[in-house]
Amino acid sequence: MTTLLIGGITFEGCHGTTSAERELAWRFEVDVELDAELSAAERTDRLPETIDYSAVAGTITEVGTSRTFHLLETLARALLDGIVERFPSVTAARIEVRKLAPPRCPGRPKYAGVRLSHP
């Protein structure tokens, strides 16, 4: 089993709990881990034998910028579902989604985030 790691994928999206928050674009950052049987790629050194991390990042940015969500949990689930649907060789996946500089938070945290796993 191989685990692919892609960290620090960024995009801007209009996600938030209030309508005012959803009118603005906020910065989001995503880390993803994908487990898959990729032993053929380890031997052949051929892109068709693996999961293209560029395509994974593209899926994340596409989902994150094309829809609007109220909650980080829902955004993370949509991102994870999009990856699993597009890449059927993935047997397990983990995702962390962070909203950078979240508004209305005492103490001015650098981010608020959520982690989800599949299955």
N, C-alpha and C positions, 0 to 999 in steps of 0.2 A: 504494500500500500504506500502511496506517495501523498504527501501533503503539500499543496501549492499555497504559498503565502503571497498576498498582495496587500501592501500597507500604504496608507496615506492617500487614498483616492479622494480627490476633492471635487465638489460641485457647489453651485448655488441653487437653492430651491426656496419656494414660498411655502414653508411648512411652519405651523404654529397653532397654538390653542385659540388665539383670538383672531378675529377677522382683520384687525389692524396688523397683527404679526404676519398674517398670510399675504398681505399686500406688498410686503418687502421681501427681497431676496436675502437669505441668510446663508452663511458658509457652513458646509457639512464636510465631514471627513469620515472615511470608511476604511476599515481593515477587514479582510476576508481570508479565511482558511478553507481550502477545499481538499477533501480526501477522495482519491480515485485510484483505480488500478492502472498505473501508467508505466508498468515495467517495460513494455515495448518501446516507449519513448526513451527510456534509460539506455536501451541497447542500440536503437536505430538513429537517434539524434535527428528525428524528423518531426516537424511541427504537427502534421496531421495525426501523429500518435499521442498527442498530449492535449491539454486544455490551454488554449491561447489566452494568456493573461490580458492581452490587449482587448480581446472580445469580452472578457469578464468585466474589465474596467468600463468598457463601453456599455454593457448591460446596466451596470450600477448607475452611471451618469444618465443614461436614457430614462430609466425608471425614476431616478431622483429629480430630474428636471421636467418630466412630462406630466406629472400628476401632483396634486396637492394633498397633504396629510395634516391632520391636527396633532397627532401623537408620534413621537419617535418610535414607539413600539410598532405602530402600523407601518410607518415608512420602512423600518428594518425588516418586517415580515414581507413586504412587497419586494424589497431588494433581494432577500434570500429566496423567495419563491421564483423570482425572475431568473436567478442564477440556476437553480435546480431544474427549472423547466427547460432552459436553453442548453444545459450541459448534462444530459442524462447519465453520463459516466460518473458523475459525482455521487459518492455513496454516503458522505456526511459533509456538513458544512457548518462553519461558525462565522458570524458577522458581528462587528462592532460598529455602531453608527454614533457619531458625535456631532452635536450642534455646537459650533464654535461661538464663544461669547454670547451665551443665551441671554435674552433680555429679561428684565424684571427679576433678576436673581440677586438677593443680598450676598455680599461678599465678592461679587464680580468673578464667578468661576470662569476658567478658561474654556470649559465645555460642559455640556450635559450629554450623557450617552446611554446606550442600551446595547446589550449583547444577546444574541439569539443563536440557537443551534438547530440543525436539521440532521437527522430525523428527531 
